[in-house]
Structure formats: C-alpha cells, structure tokens
Amino acid sequence: MPPKAADKSKAAAPLFLITGDDDFAVKGRARQLFQEWSQDAGGFDNEIIDATASNSSEALNAIGKLREAMQTLPFFGGAKVIWFQNCNFLGEERAASSQAVTEALAQLSDEIKSFRWEGVRLIVSSPKVDKRKVFFKAIDKLGTVETFAGWSLDDKDWADNAEMAARQQLRERGKEISEDALAALVANVGPNNRLLVNEVEKLGLYVGDRPRINSEDVETIVSRNKQAKSFALADAVGARDLPRLLKTLDQELWSMQTDSQKSEIGLLYGIISKLRTILFLREMIKEGWIKPDVDYQRFKSSLERVPAESLPGDRKFNPLAMHPFMLYNSLAHTKKYTSEEIVQAMELLLIANQRLVSSSLDEALVLQDTLIKIVQQQSGNGAKA
C-alpha cells in the first residue's frame, strides 16, 4: 500500500523515519533512500547500524552506536548518511518497555532536537512505532515520516492495490498480463507484498522473452498461499469433479499431519462457505445483477451494481467481501447444482458437523463420505432456479 503522504515542507529534511506493517515495503523504501542519499553525499563514511534487539541490553548498545555515528564527522569531509536499520524497540515490544531504553530514547530525542544536521543525514526504519513517545514526536516535528500499511483481508481494497502493484512490477520487467491471469496471481498470493514480488519475479523468469503472461503461466508457476490452497477442495466440490475431489481431499488430510491449524471441521466450514456462495450467486443471477456467461472484467464491473443492502452485513457471509476472482470462479459452479441440491448438501454438511463434534467416528471418513454424497447426489435434470 502506498505510504502515508509526507509533509512537503519537510521533504528535504535530513531526518527520515520509515515504518509500517508492510515490512517488505519499509525495507525497500529505506534501502532506496539510503542509496540515493549516499550517492548524493559522495563520501565513504556512510554507516548501516543493525538496530534489531532481542533485549534491553542490545537496544542500548544500538542506541549507543547511533549516537557515536552522529557525533563522528566524515573522515574525508563532505556528507555522511546513517541508516538505523530494522529498529524493533520503538513500539510496545519487550525491549521498548525497559526503563533504561525509555530513558536512552528520551535522551536521544533531545540530542536530535539540538543536533546540527549540516553534513549528516539519518534514516530510521522500524516495523512498529508508538506515536505517543517522544522519539517519534521529535522525528515527526523535525523530519519526515513515511508509513507503509500492510495489506489485509479486512481491507476491501487490498486486491485492487495488489493488482496495481503487480502490474507495475511486471511493466518494469517489460511484461504485460491478462486480466484473468492478474486476478489469479493476486488470489493465489493473497495480501502479502513480499510474496507478490517473489511470484512476479518467478513469472518473469518463467516466460522468458515472451512479452505477455496468461492464466496458464500463473497456474503453472505461481505458489498458492494457505488461503488459496484451502479453496482447492471447495472448488472440486463446486465443480462436482469426484476424481479431483478425492485427490485434493487426500492432500489436505495429509497436510494436517504437519499443520496443527488445519482440521476436518475447518475443511467442512470451507465447503459450507462455498455452497453458500453458489447459492448467493444463483440469487444474484436471478435478480439480474450479474450474468452467468461473462468474462472476468465484465463480471467484476457488474459487482459494483449489486445493492449492498441486499446482502448480509457480516463480511463472513457477504460474497462481495471475497476476492472477485474467487467469486468469479464460483460462477461456473452455479450450473452444476440446483437450488434443491444445495439445500440437500447443506443438510448433509450439518449432519457431518454434528458427527465430527459429538461422535467417535473417524473424522476423515465422515468428511469423505459426506463430500462424495454431495458431489454424486441427483435431484433433477440439470441446474434450475
């Protein structure tokens, strides 16, 4: 996400604080600024001080190095650039709560206020900063603060921001990407800037000299995050593809042996969410808000015309809170089930949920038996309203 706008009147200040939840963006911006300032300074006395501290002693040592660097004049004259890197004791961390560290930061703040900055420039990069503390206030008053907020699933615009970032990174590599491929890339990666950069680089290397990236490229080379992987089983159910369902279910059950956060009941809830989404989409088609046979771009545009008051206010149940591409993938599945079959599937899932929480039956077998029944059930001749 773009940084919070800095005060233009302080744009040339020799003091910079770069912070935020987006660790990758924070480090990238600090590195860029350090290189620019170092090139302008033209000297050889520029310093990078590792300010990562696991305890108060290490924090005090880092502060001491910074004060020493500020007071040491460049050996060859000219300007000097200091990067106080990855400072992790400016927020509410354990090291930051030490009385000695608090006093040292207060003393450093006083020095910053009275320091003569001719020939010295300071960059501080930190993942978290407590804006109530005197150190932040001193830099905010005298210098420039840039904040890079990380993307979050709770942010309704995260997917748009990620798509813009991915497209820009690809253009810098001389590549273009189709709308479907871009949406699939972002859906697979999720709200993770660092991972997005890595996957864009992989895509660029994979396609070689070819200028355009398509959906097949993304499907072949892009890694899926945990959230995207969790949709694979639900997609197999939505597509009523029994062989794919059994293969994906086996993979999910195997991964539970090493991932304590996964469970059979968690997979069950994912299927419930999928079928609820299909049901919502069928109703949206029935109301004429969306059409069943459109490309992704037109589908995405049509979502903007869906009356928000007609859908649940709770984001957990609101299909519009999903990534548009995930929703688009479910559009084809509306033809695989009748409304009656979805209701029957929900009843089967309710029974399975009761068995998983209140019986001693093998959870994996309960889940497998239920999903096979859903995919194989027949209630009519094709999907109908």
C-alpha positions as CSV (number, residue, x, y, z in Angstrom):
1,M,0.0,0.0,0.0
2,P,1.3,3.5,-0.8
3,P,2.9,5.3,2.1
4,K,1.1,8.0,4.0
5,A,1.8,11.3,2.4
6,A,4.7,13.2,3.9
7,D,4.6,16.9,4.7
8,K,6.0,18.7,1.6
9,S,7.6,21.4,3.7
10,K,9.9,18.8,5.3
11,A,10.6,16.9,2.0
12,A,14.3,17.9,2.1
13,A,14.8,17.2,5.8
14,P,17.9,15.2,6.7
15,L,15.9,13.0,9.1
16,F,13.6,10.2,7.9
17,L,11.5,7.6,9.8
18,I,10.1,4.8,7.7
19,T,7.7,2.5,9.4
20,G,4.6,0.3,8.9
21,D,3.1,-3.2,8.9
22,D,4.4,-3.8,5.3
23,D,7.9,-4.9,6.3
24,F,9.0,-5.5,2.7
25,A,7.9,-2.1,1.6
26,V,9.5,-0.4,4.7
27,K,12.9,-2.1,4.0
28,G,12.7,-1.4,0.3
29,R,12.0,2.3,0.7
30,A,14.7,2.7,3.4
31,R,17.2,1.0,1.1
32,Q,16.2,3.2,-1.8
33,L,16.6,6.3,0.2
34,F,19.9,5.2,1.7
35,Q,21.3,4.6,-1.8
36,E,20.0,7.9,-3.1
37,W,21.4,9.9,-0.2
38,S,24.7,8.0,-0.3
39,Q,25.1,8.8,-4.0
40,D,24.4,12.5,-3.3
41,A,26.8,12.6,-0.4
42,G,29.6,11.1,-2.4
43,G,31.6,10.0,0.7
44,F,32.8,6.7,2.0
45,D,31.8,7.2,5.7
46,N,28.1,6.1,5.4
47,E,27.0,3.7,8.1
48,I,24.3,1.0,8.4
49,I,23.6,0.1,12.1
50,D,21.6,-3.0,12.8
51,A,19.1,-1.9,15.4
52,T,17.4,-5.3,15.8
53,A,17.3,-6.1,19.6
54,S,16.0,-9.0,21.5
55,N,16.6,-7.4,24.9
56,S,17.2,-4.1,26.5
57,S,21.0,-4.5,26.6
58,E,21.1,-5.0,22.8
59,A,18.8,-2.0,22.4
60,L,21.0,0.2,24.5
61,N,24.0,-0.9,22.5
62,A,22.3,0.0,19.2
63,I,21.4,3.5,20.6
64,G,25.0,4.0,21.7
65,K,26.3,3.2,18.2
66,L,23.8,5.6,16.7
67,R,24.9,8.4,19.0
68,E,28.5,7.7,18.2
69,A,27.9,7.7,14.5
70,M,26.0,11.0,14.7
71,Q,28.9,12.6,16.5
72,T,31.7,11.2,14.3
73,L,32.5,13.6,11.4
74,P,33.1,12.1,8.0
75,F,36.8,11.2,7.7
76,F,37.1,12.5,4.1
77,G,34.8,15.5,4.7
78,G,31.6,16.1,2.9
79,A,28.3,14.5,4.0
80,K,27.5,11.3,6.0
81,V,24.5,9.1,5.8
82,I,23.4,6.8,8.7
83,W,20.8,4.1,8.4
84,F,19.4,2.9,11.7
85,Q,18.1,-0.4,10.3
86,N,15.2,-2.6,11.5
87,C,14.8,-0.8,14.8
88,N,12.3,-3.0,16.8
89,F,12.1,-1.2,20.1
90,L,10.2,1.9,19.2
91,G,6.7,0.4,19.8
92,E,5.4,-1.8,22.6
93,E,8.0,-4.6,22.4
94,R,9.6,-6.1,25.4
95,A,12.9,-4.2,24.9
96,A,11.0,-1.0,24.5
97,S,9.3,-1.3,27.8
98,S,12.6,-1.2,29.7
99,Q,13.1,1.9,31.8
100,A,16.7,2.2,30.7
101,V,15.7,2.0,27.0
102,T,12.9,4.6,27.5
103,E,15.4,7.0,29.2
104,A,18.0,6.4,26.4
105,L,15.5,7.1,23.7
106,A,14.3,10.3,25.5
107,Q,18.0,11.4,25.7
108,L,18.5,10.6,22.0
109,S,15.4,12.6,21.2
110,D,16.8,15.7,23.0
111,E,20.0,15.3,21.0
112,I,18.1,15.0,17.8
113,K,16.3,18.3,18.6
114,S,19.6,20.2,19.3
115,F,21.8,18.4,16.7
116,R,23.3,20.4,13.9
117,W,22.4,18.4,10.8
118,E,24.8,20.0,8.4
119,G,26.6,17.1,6.6
120,V,24.7,14.4,8.4
121,R,21.5,12.5,7.3
122,L,19.7,9.9,9.3
123,I,17.3,7.2,8.2
124,V,15.4,5.1,10.8
125,S,13.5,2.1,9.7
126,S,11.2,0.3,12.1
127,P,8.3,-2.2,11.8
128,K,6.3,-0.5,14.6
129,V,6.4,2.9,16.3
130,D,4.5,4.2,19.2
131,K,3.4,7.7,18.1
132,R,2.8,8.7,21.7
133,K,6.5,8.5,22.6
134,V,9.0,11.4,22.5
135,F,11.3,9.8,19.9
136,F,8.5,9.6,17.3
137,K,7.4,13.1,18.1
138,A,10.9,14.5,17.7
139,I,11.3,13.0,14.2
140,D,7.8,13.9,13.2
141,K,8.4,17.5,14.1
142,L,11.9,17.9,12.6
143,G,11.9,15.4,9.7
144,T,9.8,13.2,7.5
145,V,7.7,10.1,8.5
146,E,6.5,7.6,5.9
147,T,4.1,4.8,6.9
148,F,3.6,1.7,4.8
149,A,0.4,0.0,5.9
150,G,0.3,-3.7,5.1
151,W,-2.5,-5.3,3.0
152,S,-5.1,-7.1,5.0
153,L,-8.1,-9.3,4.1
154,D,-10.2,-6.9,6.2
155,D,-9.3,-4.1,3.8
156,K,-11.8,-4.1,0.9
157,D,-9.3,-2.5,-1.4
158,W,-6.4,-4.8,-0.8
159,A,-6.9,-6.8,-4.0
160,D,-7.1,-3.7,-6.2
161,N,-3.9,-2.4,-4.5
162,A,-2.2,-5.7,-5.0
163,E,-3.2,-5.9,-8.7
164,M,-1.9,-2.3,-9.3
165,A,1.4,-3.2,-7.6
166,A,1.8,-6.5,-9.6
167,R,1.0,-4.8,-12.9
168,Q,3.6,-2.1,-12.2
169,Q,6.3,-4.6,-11.3
170,L,5.6,-6.6,-14.4
171,R,5.7,-3.5,-16.6
172,E,9.1,-2.6,-15.1
173,R,10.2,-6.0,-16.4
174,G,8.7,-5.3,-19.9
175,K,5.8,-7.7,-19.4
176,E,2.0,-7.4,-19.8
177,I,-0.5,-9.7,-18.1
178,S,-4.1,-10.6,-19.0
179,E,-6.9,-9.6,-16.6
180,D,-7.7,-13.2,-15.7
181,A,-4.0,-14.0,-15.1
182,L,-3.6,-11.0,-12.9
183,A,-6.6,-11.8,-10.8
184,A,-5.4,-15.4,-10.4
185,L,-2.0,-14.2,-9.4
186,V,-3.3,-12.0,-6.6
187,A,-5.9,-14.5,-5.5
188,N,-3.1,-17.2,-5.1
189,V,-0.7,-14.9,-3.3
190,G,-3.1,-13.0,-1.1
191,P,-2.4,-9.8,0.8
192,N,1.4,-10.3,1.0
193,N,3.6,-7.8,-0.7
194,R,6.8,-9.7,-0.2
195,L,5.4,-12.9,-1.7
196,L,3.8,-11.0,-4.5
197,V,7.2,-9.5,-5.5
198,N,8.7,-13.0,-5.4
199,E,6.0,-14.5,-7.6
200,V,6.2,-11.7,-10.1
201,E,9.9,-12.3,-10.4
202,K,9.2,-16.1,-10.9
203,L,6.7,-15.3,-13.6
204,G,9.1,-13.0,-15.5
205,L,11.8,-15.7,-15.5
206,Y,9.4,-18.4,-16.5
207,V,8.0,-16.7,-19.6
208,G,11.5,-15.6,-20.7
209,D,11.3,-13.3,-23.8
210,R,7.6,-13.7,-24.2
211,P,6.0,-10.3,-23.5
212,R,2.6,-11.4,-22.3
213,I,1.7,-13.6,-19.3
214,N,-1.5,-15.7,-19.4
215,S,-3.6,-17.7,-16.9
216,E,-1.7,-20.9,-17.8
217,D,1.6,-19.4,-16.7
218,V,0.1,-18.4,-13.4
219,E,-1.4,-21.8,-12.9
220,T,1.9,-23.5,-13.7
221,I,4.5,-21.4,-11.8
222,V,2.8,-19.3,-9.0
223,S,2.8,-20.8,-5.5
224,R,-0.5,-20.7,-3.6
225,N,-0.7,-19.4,-0.1
226,K,-2.6,-21.3,2.6
227,Q,-5.8,-19.4,1.9
228,A,-5.7,-20.1,-1.8
229,K,-4.9,-23.8,-1.2
230,S,-8.0,-24.1,1.1
231,F,-10.2,-23.1,-1.9
232,A,-9.0,-26.1,-4.0
233,L,-11.1,-28.6,-2.1
234,A,-14.1,-26.3,-2.2
235,D,-13.6,-25.8,-6.0
236,A,-13.6,-29.5,-6.6
237,V,-16.9,-29.8,-4.7
238,G,-18.3,-26.8,-6.7
239,A,-17.2,-28.4,-10.0
240,R,-18.7,-31.8,-8.9
241,D,-15.4,-33.3,-10.0
242,L,-15.1,-36.5,-8.0
243,P,-11.6,-37.6,-9.0
244,R,-10.2,-34.1,-8.3
245,L,-12.2,-34.0,-5.0
246,L,-10.7,-37.3,-3.8
247,K,-7.1,-36.2,-4.8
248,T,-7.4,-32.8,-3.1
249,L,-9.0,-34.2,0.0
250,D,-6.2,-36.7,0.3
251,Q,-3.7,-33.9,0.0
252,E,-5.5,-31.8,2.7
253,L,-5.7,-34.7,5.1
254,W,-2.0,-35.4,4.6
255,S,-1.1,-31.8,5.3
256,M,-2.9,-31.9,8.6
257,Q,-0.2,-34.1,10.0
258,T,2.3,-31.2,9.9
259,D,-0.1,-28.2,10.2
260,S,-1.9,-28.1,13.6
261,Q,-4.1,-25.2,12.4
262,K,-5.9,-27.4,9.9
263,S,-8.7,-29.8,10.8
264,E,-11.5,-31.8,9.3
265,I,-14.1,-29.4,10.7
266,G,-12.2,-26.4,9.2
267,L,-12.4,-28.1,5.8
268,L,-16.1,-28.7,6.4
269,Y,-16.7,-25.0,7.1
270,G,-14.9,-24.1,3.8
271,I,-17.3,-26.3,1.9
272,I,-20.3,-24.7,3.7
273,S,-18.9,-21.3,2.6
274,K,-18.5,-22.4,-0.9
275,L,-22.1,-23.7,-1.3
276,R,-23.4,-20.6,0.4
277,T,-21.5,-18.5,-2.2
278,I,-23.0,-20.6,-5.1
279,L,-26.5,-20.0,-3.6
280,F,-25.9,-16.3,-3.4
281,L,-24.6,-16.2,-6.9
282,R,-27.7,-18.0,-8.2
283,E,-29.9,-15.4,-6.5
284,M,-27.8,-12.6,-7.9
285,I,-28.3,-14.1,-11.4
286,K,-32.0,-14.5,-10.8
287,E,-32.2,-10.8,-9.8
288,G,-30.4,-9.8,-12.9
289,W,-27.5,-8.1,-11.1
290,I,-24.9,-10.4,-12.8
291,K,-24.9,-12.6,-15.8
292,P,-23.7,-16.2,-15.9
293,D,-21.8,-16.1,-19.1
294,V,-19.4,-13.1,-19.0
295,D,-15.7,-12.6,-18.9
296,Y,-13.9,-11.7,-15.6
297,Q,-13.6,-8.0,-16.4
298,R,-17.4,-7.5,-17.0
299,F,-18.2,-9.7,-14.0
300,K,-16.1,-7.6,-11.8
301,S,-17.8,-4.4,-13.1
302,S,-21.2,-5.9,-12.5
303,L,-20.5,-6.5,-8.8
304,E,-20.3,-2.7,-8.3
305,R,-24.0,-2.6,-9.2
306,V,-25.2,-5.1,-6.7
307,P,-27.2,-3.4,-3.9
308,A,-25.2,-3.7,-0.8
309,E,-28.3,-3.7,1.4
310,S,-29.5,-6.9,-0.3
311,L,-26.6,-8.9,1.1
312,P,-25.5,-9.8,4.6
313,G,-23.8,-7.1,6.6
314,D,-21.4,-9.6,8.2
315,R,-18.3,-9.9,6.0
316,K,-18.0,-13.6,6.9
317,F,-21.3,-14.2,5.0
318,N,-21.1,-11.5,2.4
319,P,-19.9,-12.8,-1.0
320,L,-18.8,-9.3,-2.1
321,A,-16.2,-9.5,0.7
322,M,-14.4,-12.2,-1.2
323,H,-11.7,-11.6,-3.8
324,P,-13.7,-11.0,-7.1
325,F,-11.7,-13.7,-8.9
326,M,-12.6,-16.3,-6.3
327,L,-16.3,-15.3,-6.7
328,Y,-15.9,-15.4,-10.5
329,N,-14.6,-19.0,-10.2
330,S,-17.8,-20.0,-8.4
331,L,-19.9,-18.5,-11.2
332,A,-19.5,-21.6,-13.4
333,H,-20.4,-23.8,-10.5
334,T,-23.9,-22.3,-10.3
335,K,-24.7,-24.5,-13.3
336,K,-23.6,-27.7,-11.5
337,Y,-26.2,-27.6,-8.7
338,T,-29.9,-26.9,-8.5
339,S,-31.1,-24.9,-5.5
340,E,-32.7,-28.1,-4.2
341,E,-29.3,-29.9,-4.3
342,I,-27.6,-27.0,-2.5
343,V,-30.2,-27.2,0.3
344,Q,-29.7,-31.0,0.5
345,A,-25.9,-30.5,0.6
346,M,-26.2,-28.1,3.5
347,E,-28.3,-30.7,5.4
348,L,-25.6,-33.3,4.8
349,L,-22.9,-30.9,6.0
350,L,-25.0,-30.1,9.1
351,I,-25.2,-33.9,9.9
352,A,-21.4,-34.2,9.3
353,N,-20.7,-31.3,11.6
354,Q,-22.7,-33.0,14.4
355,R,-20.8,-36.3,13.8
356,L,-17.4,-34.5,13.9
357,V,-18.1,-32.8,17.2
358,S,-20.1,-35.4,19.1
359,S,-19.1,-38.8,17.9
360,S,-16.0,-41.0,18.0
361,L,-16.2,-41.8,14.3
362,D,-13.1,-41.3,12.1
363,E,-13.3,-37.6,11.1
364,A,-11.6,-38.2,7.7
365,L,-14.1,-40.9,6.8
366,V,-17.0,-38.8,7.9
367,L,-15.8,-35.9,5.7
368,Q,-15.0,-38.1,2.7
369,D,-18.4,-39.9,2.8
370,T,-20.3,-36.6,3.1
371,L,-18.5,-34.9,0.2
372,I,-18.9,-37.9,-2.1
373,K,-22.7,-37.9,-1.4
374,I,-22.8,-34.2,-2.2
375,V,-21.0,-34.5,-5.5
376,Q,-22.9,-37.6,-6.6
377,Q,-26.4,-36.7,-5.4
378,Q,-29.1,-36.3,-8.1
379,S,-32.3,-34.3,-7.6
380,G,-33.3,-33.3,-11.1
381,N,-32.3,-32.8,-14.7
382,G,-29.6,-30.1,-14.5
383,A,-29.4,-26.9,-12.6
384,K,-32.6,-24.9,-12.3
385,A,-33.8,-22.0,-10.2
